[in-house]
Amino acid sequence: MKLITEEKEYLNSVREFCQKEIYPNISKWEKQGNVDDSLFQKAGTLGYLGLQHPEEYGGSNASFLLSILAQKEVAKVHGSSFFTLGASAGLFGYPIKYFGTESQKEKYLPPIIRGKKIGCLAVTEPEAGSDVMACKSKVYHKNGKLVLSGSKTFITNAPIADYAIVLAQYHSDANKGLTHFIVDLHQNGVTRGEPMKKMGLKASPTGELFFDEVELTEDCILGKVGAGFRQTMQAFNLERLSLSTWCVGVMEAAYEEAKQYAKIRKTFGKPIYRHPPVAELLAEMALLLMASKNWLVTTANLMDELLQQGKAIFAASSDCAALKLFCSRNAREVTNLAVQIFGGAGYLEESTVCRLYQDIRLAEIGGGTNEIQKQIIARGVIQDKFLDL
């Protein structure tokens, strides 16, 4: 990894931020079910929310490599903070960045980057998860106005977001099909379900959104009419890189917790790391972590190369799907082994490894299930779409 001095200094500032602003609040946030709103503004001041956004809107236009390394530091300390911040700056912000008009970028990106507003991406529905094309939410004309009706579920930040990018069916005069709409969630006709109680990521609020003839304008259309499915898949591609980053951060945390515990915990008169079975568990954790981290860095460098060559980063979709599958599997096993090393102490909810184990289960579901990733990988193999194979 080649980082200039300024980038190394920035990563140090992110680590300090995590220890000062996130770590002391984890217990409180996990109990209350969300991070404090001030975290968004503090992360904005740090420059974290604008890492990959254009400088003209308050971002820093950072490389993929620097971005994933910074994100990994947050993921390592607290998965919920990683998710709730990422859903706003990434899942909401990136589609605006890539598909928005100049006026849409000027309106939405600065407040998101500063942490003054919170965003989310609303795609999943009760009967449309992996099958995105089954989306039933719709936008239609009524009394000369555009209105949105439908519902969304399992939406990160739904209980707290100001804005949402909503995927819905739409028929215009010129085109039709799934289309993205930018929706102000404080409008009349928008209601929210109660925050969902989840296995893990308990401080990252997840919920439902209901739309009852919410009035929209043509300016709310994001990208092209009928291009919503393609735009969603491209957003998921970036999400898979982000999820892989989260997995590596979780693995680092679990590995370090287990290694430290193995040094201080004694049985039969000696530290447990000196017992071959425990030493083998640590070795397995290190192996999975190293392989995942190296592949993550390789993929980030690959995407930076695509940008430098003026090519679309979405060309790396097969690579990102494979990376996400690999890292999520490995993260599940690494956290499992960490709990095993801790024994009964790792089964207590107050332990860090217990939280990591609970959190990471989402990695094989979110951003497209691992079963879907296998289909993308297989298609990439047959069509020779892998860039790093």
C-alpha positions in Angstrom: 0.0 0.0 0.0 1.4 3.3 -1.0 0.1 6.2 1.0 1.5 9.8 1.1 2.2 11.5 4.4 -1.1 13.4 4.4 -3.1 10.2 3.9 -1.3 8.5 6.7 -2.0 11.5 9.0 -5.6 11.4 8.0 -5.9 7.8 8.9 -4.4 8.6 12.3 -7.0 11.3 12.8 -9.8 8.8 11.9 -8.4 6.3 14.5 -8.3 9.1 17.1 -11.9 10.1 16.2 -13.1 6.6 16.7 -11.5 6.3 20.1 -12.8 9.7 21.3 -16.2 10.0 19.6 -17.4 6.4 19.0 -15.8 3.9 21.4 -16.9 5.6 24.7 -20.5 5.7 23.4 -20.9 2.2 22.1 -22.8 0.7 25.1 -25.2 3.7 25.3 -25.9 3.7 21.6 -26.5 -0.1 21.4 -29.1 0.3 24.2 -30.9 3.3 22.8 -31.0 1.8 19.3 -29.2 4.5 17.4 -26.1 6.7 17.4 -26.4 10.3 18.5 -27.3 12.7 15.7 -24.2 14.6 16.5 -22.0 11.8 15.2 -23.0 12.7 11.6 -21.9 16.3 12.0 -18.7 15.3 13.8 -18.0 12.7 11.0 -18.7 15.5 8.5 -16.3 17.8 10.1 -13.7 15.1 10.1 -14.2 14.8 6.3 -15.2 11.1 6.6 -18.6 11.6 5.0 -17.1 13.4 2.0 -14.2 11.1 1.3 -15.3 10.0 -2.2 -17.4 13.0 -3.1 -16.3 15.9 -5.3 -14.4 18.8 -3.8 -16.9 21.3 -5.2 -19.6 20.0 -2.9 -17.5 19.8 0.2 -15.9 16.4 -0.4 -12.2 15.4 -0.8 -12.4 13.2 -3.9 -10.2 10.6 -2.1 -9.0 7.4 -3.7 -10.8 4.1 -3.1 -7.8 2.9 -1.3 -7.8 5.8 1.3 -11.5 5.6 1.6 -11.7 1.8 2.4 -8.8 2.2 4.9 -10.6 5.0 6.7 -13.9 3.1 6.7 -12.1 0.1 8.0 -11.1 2.0 11.1 -14.7 2.9 11.9 -15.9 -0.7 11.1 -13.2 -2.0 13.5 -14.6 0.0 16.4 -18.3 -0.1 15.8 -20.3 -1.7 13.0 -23.5 0.3 13.7 -21.6 3.6 13.3 -20.1 2.3 10.1 -23.5 1.3 8.7 -25.5 4.4 9.6 -22.9 6.8 8.4 -22.3 4.8 5.2 -26.0 4.5 4.4 -26.2 8.3 4.3 -23.0 9.3 2.6 -22.8 6.1 0.4 -26.1 4.5 -0.3 -27.8 7.8 -0.6 -24.9 10.0 -1.6 -23.2 7.9 -4.3 -26.3 7.6 -6.6 -26.6 11.4 -6.4 -23.0 11.8 -7.2 -23.1 9.4 -10.2 -26.6 10.0 -11.6 -27.8 13.3 -10.3 -28.2 16.6 -12.2 -26.0 19.5 -11.2 -28.9 21.1 -9.3 -29.5 17.8 -7.4 -25.9 17.5 -6.4 -25.8 21.1 -5.3 -29.0 20.6 -3.2 -28.3 17.3 -1.6 -24.6 16.5 -1.4 -23.3 19.4 0.7 -25.7 18.8 3.7 -25.1 15.1 3.5 -21.3 15.6 3.4 -21.4 18.0 6.4 -23.7 15.6 8.3 -26.4 18.2 8.6 -28.9 15.9 6.8 -29.2 12.1 6.8 -30.1 10.0 3.8 -31.0 6.4 2.9 -31.6 4.1 0.0 -35.1 2.5 -0.2 -35.2 -0.5 -2.5 -36.3 -3.6 -0.6 -40.0 -4.3 -0.2 -41.9 -7.0 1.6 -42.1 -9.0 -1.6 -39.1 -7.6 -3.4 -35.7 -8.4 -1.8 -33.2 -10.2 -4.0 -35.8 -9.9 -6.8 -35.5 -6.2 -7.3 -37.6 -6.3 -10.5 -40.6 -7.4 -8.3 -40.8 -3.9 -6.8 -44.5 -2.8 -6.5 -44.1 0.8 -5.3 -45.2 3.1 -8.0 -45.2 6.7 -9.1 -48.2 7.9 -11.2 -50.0 10.9 -12.3 -53.1 12.1 -10.4 -54.9 15.4 -10.8 -52.0 16.7 -12.8 -49.4 15.8 -10.2 -46.9 13.0 -9.7 -47.6 10.9 -6.6 -45.7 8.0 -5.0 -47.5 5.1 -3.2 -46.0 2.0 -1.8 -43.9 0.7 1.0 -40.2 -0.2 1.8 -38.7 -2.4 4.5 -35.4 -3.3 6.0 -34.1 0.2 5.2 -31.0 1.4 7.1 -31.6 4.9 8.5 -35.4 4.8 7.7 -36.3 5.9 11.3 -34.0 8.9 11.2 -33.4 9.9 7.6 -34.3 13.3 6.1 -34.1 12.0 2.5 -34.5 8.7 0.7 -33.8 7.5 -2.8 -36.8 5.4 -3.6 -37.1 2.8 -6.3 -40.5 2.7 -7.9 -42.3 1.7 -11.1 -43.0 4.7 -13.3 -44.6 5.3 -16.7 -43.8 8.6 -18.4 -44.7 9.7 -21.8 -41.3 8.8 -23.2 -40.3 5.8 -21.1 -41.3 3.4 -18.4 -40.0 1.0 -15.8 -38.1 1.1 -12.5 -36.9 4.6 -11.7 -35.2 6.3 -8.8 -36.9 9.2 -7.0 -35.4 11.5 -4.4 -38.0 11.9 -1.6 -38.1 14.3 1.3 -39.2 12.1 4.2 -40.8 15.0 6.1 -43.5 15.4 3.4 -47.1 14.7 3.9 -48.0 11.2 3.1 -44.8 9.7 4.4 -45.0 7.5 7.6 -42.4 5.3 9.3 -42.7 2.0 11.1 -41.1 1.5 14.5 -37.4 0.7 14.4 -36.8 -3.0 14.0 -35.3 -5.0 16.7 -32.4 -6.9 15.2 -29.9 -9.6 16.0 -27.0 -7.2 15.6 -26.0 -3.7 14.5 -28.5 -2.6 17.1 -27.4 1.1 17.0 -27.9 1.3 13.2 -31.6 2.1 13.0 -33.5 0.0 10.4 -37.2 0.3 9.6 -40.1 0.6 7.2 -41.2 3.5 5.0 -44.8 4.0 3.8 -45.8 6.3 1.0 -49.5 7.3 0.6 -49.8 9.5 -2.5 -46.7 11.5 -1.7 -46.5 14.5 -4.1 -43.4 14.7 -6.2 -42.1 16.8 -9.1 -40.1 15.9 -12.2 -37.0 17.3 -10.4 -37.3 14.4 -8.0 -36.3 11.9 -10.8 -32.8 10.7 -10.3 -31.0 9.6 -13.4 -33.1 8.3 -16.4 -36.6 7.0 -16.3 -36.5 3.3 -16.6 -32.9 3.1 -15.5 -33.6 2.4 -11.8 -32.7 -1.3 -11.9 -29.3 -0.6 -13.5 -28.6 2.3 -11.2 -29.5 0.1 -8.2 -27.2 -2.6 -9.3 -24.4 -0.1 -9.6 -25.1 1.2 -6.2 -25.0 -2.3 -4.8 -21.6 -2.8 -6.5 -20.2 0.0 -4.4 -22.0 -1.3 -1.4 -20.3 -4.7 -1.8 -16.9 -3.0 -1.6 -18.0 -1.2 1.5 -19.4 -4.4 3.1 -16.1 -6.1 2.4 -14.4 -3.3 4.1 -16.7 -3.7 7.1 -15.9 -7.5 7.2 -12.2 -6.8 7.3 -12.6 -4.3 10.0 -14.6 -6.7 12.1 -12.0 -9.5 11.5 -9.2 -7.2 12.7 -11.2 -6.4 15.8 -12.1 -10.0 16.6 -8.5 -11.2 15.9 -7.0 -8.6 18.2 -9.5 -9.2 21.0 -8.9 -13.0 20.8 -5.1 -12.6 20.6 -5.0 -10.4 23.6 -7.3 -12.6 25.6 -5.2 -15.7 24.7 -2.2 -14.0 26.3 -3.8 -13.1 29.6 -6.2 -16.1 30.1 -4.5 -19.0 31.8 -5.6 -22.6 32.1 -3.6 -25.5 33.4 -0.9 -23.1 34.6 -0.1 -21.3 31.4 -1.6 -18.8 28.9 -4.1 -20.5 26.6 -2.2 -19.5 23.5 0.4 -22.0 24.5 -2.1 -24.8 24.1 -1.9 -26.1 20.5 -5.7 -26.1 19.9 -6.0 -22.4 20.8 -2.8 -21.6 18.9 -4.3 -23.2 15.8 -7.5 -21.2 16.1 -5.4 -18.0 16.2 -3.4 -19.1 13.2 -6.6 -19.8 11.2 -7.9 -16.4 12.1 -4.7 -14.7 11.0 -4.8 -16.6 7.7 -8.4 -15.6 6.9 -7.8 -12.0 7.9 -4.6 -11.6 5.8 -6.2 -13.1 2.7 -9.3 -10.9 3.0 -7.3 -7.7 3.7 -5.0 -8.3 0.7 -7.9 -8.9 -1.7 -9.7 -5.8 -0.4 -6.7 -3.6 -1.0 -6.2 -5.2 -4.5 -9.8 -4.5 -5.4 -9.6 -0.9 -4.2 -6.4 -0.4 -6.2 -8.2 -1.9 -9.2 -11.1 0.5 -9.0 -8.6 3.4 -8.6 -6.9 2.2 -11.8 -10.2 2.2 -13.6 -10.8 5.8 -12.7 -7.3 6.8 -13.8 -7.9 5.1 -17.1 -11.2 6.9 -17.5 -13.2 3.7 -17.3 -16.4 3.0 -15.5 -15.8 1.6 -12.0 -18.9 -0.5 -12.4 -16.8 -2.8 -14.7 -15.6 -4.3 -11.5 -19.0 -5.7 -10.5 -17.9 -9.4 -10.7 -14.8 -8.6 -8.7 -16.8 -6.8 -6.0 -19.3 -9.7 -5.8 -16.5 -12.2 -5.3 -14.8 -10.1 -2.8 -18.0 -9.6 -0.8 -18.7 -13.4 -0.8 -15.1 -14.2 0.3 -14.8 -11.6 3.1 -18.3 -12.2 4.5 -17.7 -15.9 4.8 -14.3 -15.4 6.4 -15.6 -12.7 8.8 -18.3 -15.2 10.0 -15.6 -17.8 10.7 -13.2 -15.4 12.3 -15.8 -14.0 14.7 -16.9 -17.6 15.5 -13.3 -18.6 16.3 -12.9 -15.5 18.5 -16.0 -16.5 20.6 -14.6 -20.0 20.8 -11.3 -18.7 22.2 -13.1 -16.6 24.8 -15.3 -19.6 25.7 -18.2 -18.7 28.1 -16.9 -15.1 28.4 -17.4 -14.7 24.6 -21.1 -15.7 24.9 -21.9 -12.8 27.2 -23.6 -9.8 25.4 -21.3 -7.4 27.3 -18.2 -8.8 25.4 -16.9 -7.2 22.3 -16.6 -10.5 20.4 -20.2 -11.3 21.1 -21.3 -8.0 19.5 -19.0 -8.7 16.6 -20.4 -12.2 16.1 -24.0 -10.9 16.2 -23.3 -8.0 13.9 -21.4 -9.9 11.2 -24.3 -12.2 10.4 -25.8 -9.5 8.2 -22.7 -9.6 5.9 -23.9 -12.7 4.1 -27.4 -11.2 3.6 -27.0 -7.4 3.0 -25.9 -6.0 -0.3 -27.3 -9.0 -2.1 -27.3 -12.4 -0.4 -24.2 -14.6 -0.9 -26.4 -16.9 -3.1 -27.0 -13.9 -5.4 -23.2 -13.2 -5.3 -22.5 -16.7 -6.6 -24.8 -16.1 -9.6 -23.0 -12.8 -10.4 -19.7 -14.6 -10.1 -20.7 -17.4 -12.3 -22.0 -15.0 -14.9 -18.7 -13.1 -14.7 -16.8 -16.3 -15.2 -18.7 -17.3 -18.3 -18.7 -13.8 -19.8 -15.0 -13.1 -18.9 -16.0 -10.0 -16.8 -13.4 -10.4 -14.1 -10.7 -7.8 -14.2 -8.4 -9.5 -11.7 -8.6 -13.1 -12.8 
